[in-house]
Each structure stands twice: as structure tokens, then as C-alpha cells.
Amino acid sequence: MNQTEKKYKKVVLAYSGGLDTSVIIPWLKDNYGCEVIAVAGDVGQGKELSGLEERALKTGASKLYIEDLTKEFVDEYIIPTMQAGAVYEGKYLLGTSFARPIIAKRLVEIAKKEGADAIAHGCTGKGNDQVRFELAIKAFAPEMGIIAPWRTWELKSREDEIEYAEKHNIEIPLTKETNYSKDKNLWHLSHEGLDLEDPKNEPDYDKILEMGVSPEKAPDKATYVTLTFVKGVPVALDGKELDSVELIKTLNKLGGENGIGIIDMVENRLVGMKSRGVYETPGGAILYHAHGMLEEICLDKETQHYKALVAQKFSEIVYNGQWYTPLREALSAFVESTQKTVTGDVKLKLYKGNIIGAGMTSPYSLYSEEVATFGEDNVYDQMDSQGFINLFGLPIKVKALLDEKRGK
């Protein structure tokens, strides 16, 4: 049975007010004859939410929910991922990736409350977000119908959508000339499409940046910041205690002003293709750097090295939309255990796109100046290293001797 042949009476739509979802509301009503309830998850996208209710109702939605998820987003998704040190393919700080599961979870809650029989989203069939939304929906409402118009409708491009909107007198907040695909939340802003689709093109940062400036336009004077962590959680900036949301907002401002956190990458999407995007994550880049520095003095070698392996897997899980899985929960339990001693202060210097360490302290530091010193000490017998090297190098020595015997 074709998807549009199924009958739904009430559909909850993941709504942003952008091009895709503005077009989807009338399209759903035309093709299904259903009531459409729009739901916008507020994860810190700011001004994008202004005027959303009027726009949703004007395009045919029966009502709009705007759900404030920002605090939960930071405390239960962003910080645990940052504590894990999860960075997808060494660059991407997962800004869109971990925002989708929390939004999808709320979509399910509202769909159940409203008695809806389907949830719709505006994700394309080429992207990662369709997976992230739908895996979360399956986790909380395995029997819920899912509508993904991009897989079935007659519109084959964003240009087609713009034409559809113009024909149906739907107001949209962009034009063909500014048609970058963007996703914004408290943590980051992503840019894809247009000239960025060709990897040979240098991004026009003066044109696309919204959270800050390019390193060339950053001040010639460095900015110093000191972050305080308690059990891996950032709690204060320059000695002032801040709510987690306010702390990220403040770091975004400081980072943006200094050209911090701009990433241009070609990533491997879950669906199998490569995709080029530019990400702005000024505050996130600072937090990751500071937290990583603090772990250098607070974690023992074996834990620190094993945690790096966990970080890579954790990043893949988040990127692939597998937040609500036993493995993610198990890895989070491991990460939480490692954070028991990650407490202290980290001082950083922000300068023209660079984050430079400027000192750190911790009551749980494993660094001993007395042991590490190049000067005279009474705690380390340098002759002990001779026996250690003899044993550590024994396999190499034995192989070399046997190779000589064999005339190799």
C-alpha cells in the first residue's frame, strides 16, 4: 500500500516554520484530509520561534505547541555527550544529532495526549535526521504511524517546494538566493547546500556566519576565561556560578567574538553518502577543550585511553540516532563513573579561532611535580628504569637474536 493511501485522522507534525514544514501542513491536509497539529521543540533556536503560531495556523494547522526543552536538552543530552568526549569523525560536535531524539520524544508524548494516529516530519530521504526522529518514535510508540513526505511527494527539490509555496500563497522565511539548509539550536548552527555542495569552494564566512566572526575579524587581543567543573559538569565561568543554559549562552558569545568553533567538513552520513557542511559551535568547542584538559590531570592512564575508544563509539551512536538504546545507556553509565574526580578549574586563552590552554588545577589531580621533575628528587630511582626497559624490550631482543641465528 502506498503511504498516501493509508488513512490518518490526526497527525502531529515536527514543525520548525521553515520551508519544508510550512509546505508540509497543506500537503498533509490535501493528501490525507487529516487534522494537523504542529509541534515545535524549543532547544534554544531563539528568534526562529517568533511568529511561529501565526504561521502554523495560517498554513492550516489546528494548533501549535511550542515546547521548552532547552534545560533538559543541555543537562541530559549535551553535557553527557560532552563528558563522553564524543566528536563525530574528529570534528563534528553533534549539534543536530542529539537535538532530534529529545524533540521526537516530546512529539510522541503530545501525539499520545492528542490521540493522534501518526507523526510526520520534514526530513529528506537522503539525510540522517529521518533516522534520528524515527528511531526515537519507535522507542516510545512502536505502533505509531510515520509520515515522511520527502519519500513520497511530487516535490523533488527545495526549489520545487518554493514554487509550491508560492502557488499556495504560503509565506516562507527565505528566497531562492538565500536557500541554505540550516539547523540552529543553543549548541550550534549548521549550514549546508548551495555553493557548499562543492568541496572546492571556500565558504564565504562573512556571508554565512551568524553566531560569531571569522578568525580574521576577531580581536587582536586574547580573551581569557576560567571554567569550573564539578564531576565533569561545568558550573561556573570566571568564578561566577551559572545555570547550564546561561553558561553555554555566555560561552557562545565569547567564542563567537573570538572566531572559535568554526568547522568545515565533509562527513560520512549514516545513509551512505558524503556531505559537506559548515558548523558553528563556539561555546561547545570551548567546553569540550576545557573538559578534555581537566581529564588529562584527573584520569589515570588506562581509564583515559579506554575512554577515548568509548568516545568514538559514543559519537557514532549519537550521530546515528541511537540515543534510546541499551548500549548508549551503558556507555553513559561508564562515562558517568569516570567523571567522579573530574573537578577543578581550567583557564583558557581565546585568540583568533584558537583555544589555548593557560593552566588548570584540581583537588583530584594525579600530576605530581615531585615525581615528574627534571630536578633532583627522592621518590624516583632512575636505575629502576633499566630493569623496566629490559623486560619491556624483551620480545624485541628475543626476535632480533633469533633472526640473527636464522641468518636473516
N, C-alpha and C positions, 0 to 999 in steps of 0.2 A: 504493500500500500504506500503510495506517495505521501510524504509528510503532510502536505496541504490537504490531503483527502481525509485526514483524521479530524475529528470534531472536538473543539475545546470551547467551553463556555466562558471561562475566566482565565486570563493569562497574566502572570506577573512578569514584568519586563525589567531587566537590569538597565537602568536609564541614566545617561550622562548628560543628555541635552545636546550632544554633538551631532554630527552629520548622520551617522548610522542609526542611532536610536530615534532621532527626530523623524526619519523616514520610516522606520520600522513600525511605529504606532499606527499610522494609517494603513500601512501594508498588512499588518495583522488583522485589522478590522475588515479590510476588503477581502482577504483570503480566508478568514476563519469566522467572520461575523461575531467575534468574541468581544467581551469587555476586556479592556487593557488597564491594568494597574501598574503605574510606573514606580520604581523604587531606586532612589539614588543613595548610594553609600558615601557618607562624608568621611573620607580618610585624609582630609587636610588639603583638598584641592582649591580651597579658598573661593575667589571671586567667580569661579566656574559655576558655582551653585546659585548665584544670584539670578533671579528671574526665572528659575527653573520651573516652578509650579505653573506660572502663567504659560510658559512654552509647552509644557506637557499637556495641560488641559486644552490649549488651543489646537494642538495636533491630534486630539482625540482620546487622551487618557481620561478615565473616570475619576482618578485621584492620583496624587503623588505623595509618596513617603520620602522624607529626607532623614536618613538615619545617621546620627552622630556616632561614628565608630572610631574616631581618632585616638582616644586614650587607649582603648582596647587594642587597636592596631599597633600602637607603639609598644605597649607593655607586654603583649602576648605574642606578637609576631616579629616586630622589628628587633627588639632587644635580644630575644632568644637567638635570632639568626645572627646578629652581630656578635653575641657571645660565642657562637659556634665558629666565628671567623669565616663564614660561608661567603665565598665570592665565585660566581659562576665564570668559568674559563679565565680565571685570574683577573677579571676586570669588572664584571657587572655586579653591582651591589643589590640586585634582586628587587628593585623598587616596585615594578609592576607585579612581579611574580607572587610576592606574599600579600599583596593587597587584594588579589582576586579571591582567595579562599574565605577571608573574613566577610567580604561582600556577598559571596554566594551563600554562606551560612545564614546571613540575615535575610536573603531572598527566600530561602526555604522557610524560615520562621514566619515571614509575612504571608507567603503562599499558603501555609497551613492555617494561619489565622483567618485569611480571607476565603478559604475554601476553594482556592484556585486548583485547576487540574493540569496546568502546565507553567513552565518557566521559560522565558525567551531571553536571548542575549544577542548582541550585535557583533560577536566575534567572527572573523573571517575563517574560512576553511583552510587557510594557509598558516594561521598563526598558532601561538601557544595558549592564548587566553581561553579559547574554546575548551581546551583540555582542563585548564585550571578551574573554570567555572563548573564544568560538568562532572568532574571527579568529586568536587565538594558537594554538588547536588546529590550525586549517587550515595555519598556517605551519610547524608541526613534525610534524604527522601528517595530511596531506591526505586520507588514505583512512579515517581513524578514524571510527567511528560516534559520533553525538552524540545524547544523550537529554536532552530538556528537558521534564520532566513538566508544568510550568505551561502548556505549549501543548496538552496532550492530556488531562490527567486531569480527573476529575469534580469536583474541588475548585476552587471559583471565588473563594474569598476566604481571608484569613488566619483568619477565624472558622471557616470550613469545616475548615481544617487543624487548628485547636484541637479541634474536635469529633471529627475523625478520630483524632487522637492520644489523646483521652480514651477513645474506643471501643476502641482497640487497646492501651490501658494503656501508652502511650508518655509518659515523663516529659519535660516541656518546661520551659525556664527562664523562663517568663513566664505572664501571665494575660491575659484579655481586657481588663482595666483598664490594663495597662502595655504594651500591644501596639504600641509604636513600632517602626518598622523602623529598625534601627541597623546601622552598619558601623564597626568600630573597628580601627585599626592604630596603629603607632608614631607616624605622622604626624598622624592626625586621628580624629575621631568624628563621624559624621553621624546626623541624626535626621529621619525622615520619617513621615508618616501621622497618624492621629487628628486632633486639633484643628489640626495644622499644615497639613492639606489645604486649609483655608480661609484664603486670604491675608489676610483681615481680622482674623484672630486674632493677637494679640501672643503670642509664645512665652512660656511660663512657665519662665523660666530657672532659677529656684530648683528646679524640678521635674526639668528635663531635663539640666542641665549636669553633666558628670562629670569633665572634665579641668581645670576651674577654676571661678571665680566670676564673677558678673556684674560689670560695671564699678562699679555702685553699692556692691557689697560688697568691692571691692578696697581696699587700704590707702590712707590719706590721704597717705602719704609715697611719693615716687617711688623706683623701683629703677633703678640704673644698671648697665649691662652693657657689656662691650667684647668684640667678636668679632674674631678674626684670621682672615684668608683668605690662602691661597696658591694662585695661579692659579685663583681662583674657588671653591676648596674651603674650607669652614670647618674650621679645625684647632685652634683654641684659644678658650677663654672666660675672660675676665678674666686673661689671661696664662698660664693653665694648659692645657697640651695635653690634648685629649680625643679618644678614639675617636669616630668619626662617630655611632655609635648612642648613646653616652653623652652626647654633646653635645646631640643632639636631646631626649633624655630630660630633661636638665637645663634646657634652654630651655622644654620643655613645663611643667615645674614653675614656673619663674619667670614665664612668660607666663600660665599658668593662675591663679596667685596674684594677678596684676595685671589680670585681666579682658581679656586680649589674645586676638585671633584668633577672635572670635565673629562668624559671618556668617549672616545670614538672607536668603535669596534665592529668587527664582522663576527657574529656569533653563530653557533650551530643551534638552530631551532629544534625543538622536540620532534616536529613533523618531518624533519629530514633535510631541510634546505638551509642555506646560509642566508643571513640577514644582516644588513648594515644599519647601525643606529648610533645616535649621539645621546649620551645620558648626562644629566646634570645631577650630582648628588653631593653638594658642598658640605652640609653638616654630617652626612653619613660617612664621607671619606675621612673627616676629622675623627669621628667616633671610632671607626674601625682602626685607624692608625694608633690612636691613644690606647685603646684596649689591647691591641697587639703588643705594644711596647710594655705595658704593665705585666702582661703574661710572661714576657721574657725574664722578668726577675721573680715572678711568683710561682711559676710552674716548674716542676722538676723536668729533667731532660726527656725521660721516657714518656711522660704524660704529654708534654709539649709536642713531641714528634708524632705520637699516635693521634693526638687531637688534630694535627694538620691533615691526616688521612680522613678523619671524620668530617672535617670541614669541606673537603671536596665532595664527598658523598652527600652531605647535608645540602650543599648548594645545588646539586643535581635534583635532589628530591623537591626542594622548594621551586626550582625552575620548572620542573615537570608537573607541578600542581598536586603533588602527593603529600600535602601538609597533614591531612586527616588520615594518616596511616600508622600502623603499629611501629614500623621502622622509624619514622620521624619522631614519634613519641619516645622510643627507646634511645635514639641518639640525643634527643633533648635532655633525657634523664642523665646520660653520661656527661653532656656539656655542663649541666647544672652542678653536677658533682665537682667538676674541675674548677668551678668558679668560687668555691668556698674561701679561698685565700686571695682572690684577685681583688684586693682592696688597696687603695693608695691614690697618690696624686701623680699626674703626668703633665709636664709642661711642654708646649709645642710652639714652634715659630712658623707662622703662616707667611709665605712670601712668594708672590707671583706664580701661583699654581703649585707650589711646593709645600709639603708638610714636613718640617724638620724637627726632630726630637731635641728638646732643650733641658732634659733632666727628668728623673722620676724617683719616687720614694714609696715604700710600702712597709708596714709593720710585719708583713709576712715575707719580705724579700729573702731569697735564697742566695743572693750575691754576698760573698764575704770578701771584703777588701783585704783582710788579713791573709786569706788563702790565696787570692788571685794576684797579690802584689808582686812586682818585679824586684822589690827591695828585699831586705833580709827579714825572715820570719821564723817563728818557732813551731809552726803547725804542719809544715810540709817538708818531708825529707826528699830532696831531689834525687837521691840514689834509688828511691823506690821505683822511679820511672824505668830504670834499666831492666828490672825483672818483668815489669809490666810489658815493655816493648818486646822482650824475648818471648813471652807467652803469646802476646797478640800477633807477633810476626812469625810464630812457629809454622803455620801452614805454608806461608810463602817460602820460608827457608827450606822446609822439607821438600817441597816441589822442586825448588831450584837444585838441591842436592841430587834428587832422583833423576832430574833431567840431565844433569852432568854425567851421571852414571850411564844413562842410556845414550850418551853421545849426542844429545840434541843440540 
